[in-house]
């Protein structure tokens, strides 16, 4: 799907850019959230993304997961971060300065 600045659906929200809803950054995103073990997001920027923030919602409070990022044309990870859902069941992951296609995988210990 094409995301112009932000998109919110029941289980996740994307915010693109340095300012909330500034509508000057955009990306194409393909995602697969069908597995309870992992969510996969493939992000192809249409503009240079100064910041991409993904917020997952409807998780169990305190649920742990690991966010792994890699450029789609590379095998090595450039970021891996353990995350834990807050008391509302929300967890946020941020990546700065995205200039080429990347893959973000969220793995759950369910």
N, C-alpha and C positions, 0 to 999 in steps of 0.2 A: 504494500500500500504506500501511497505518497503521503508524507507527513509534512505539512507546512507549519513549522514552528512548534506545535504541540498536538498531542492526541491523547485522549483518555477513553478507555474502555473499562468495563467492570474490574478486570484483574490486573491492569497495568496502565501506566501513564508515561509518555515520552514528552520531555521538554527539550527543545533544541535552541541553542544560543545562550548568551550571557544574561539576558533579561527575560523574565517570564512573559510569554506570549508576545514577543516583539515582532514576530512574523517576517523576519529577514533571513532566516536560515531554514533549510529544508533537506529532506532525505527520503530515499526509497527504503522501506523496511519490509523484509520478508521474515515471518516468524512462525515458529512451531511451539505451541504450548500444550500439545496433546499428551505429553508424557509427564507423569507425576515425578519422575526422577530428574528431568532437566527441561529447561526452556532454552530455545535457540533463537537468536535475533541476528539477522544479517542486514547490516546497515550500509547503504551506498549513498554518500553525501551528494546532494545536488549543488550545494554551496559549501564552502569551507565551514565546518561546524566548530565554533569556538568552544562549545560545551554541549555534551549530550548527557541528559540525566534520565535514567529509567527508574521508575518507582513501581515496585510490585506490591499489589494489595491482595487482600483476602487470604493471607497466610495465617498460620497459627502463631499466636504471640510467643516469642522466643525461638521460633523455628530458625535453624541454621542453614546457610547455603554458601556456596562459593561462586563468585563471579570471575570468569576467565575471558580475557579479550585477546584477540590476535587479528593481525591484518589478514585478509582473505587470501593473499598471495604468499603468505609466510607460514612456516610450520611452528615457529616458536611463539610463545605467549609474550605479550608486552605488558600485561597486567593480570594479576590474580589477587583477589581480595576476599577474605572471609567476611560474611555479613550475617547479621541476626535481626529478625523481625522485632519491631517494637511492640508495646502492649496493644496497639491497634491492629497488629498483623501486617505492618508495612515495612518494606526495606527499600533503600535507595542505593543506586550505583551510578557513579559519575565518571565520564571520560572526557578529557579536554583535547582540543586541537585535532579533530579528525579531518584529515584531508583526502583519505582514500578509503575504499571499502574495508569493513571490518566485520568480525563475527564475535558476538557476545553470547557466552553460554553460562547459564545459571544452573548449577547442580545442587540438588537437594539431598539430604541424608534421610529421606523418608523410608 
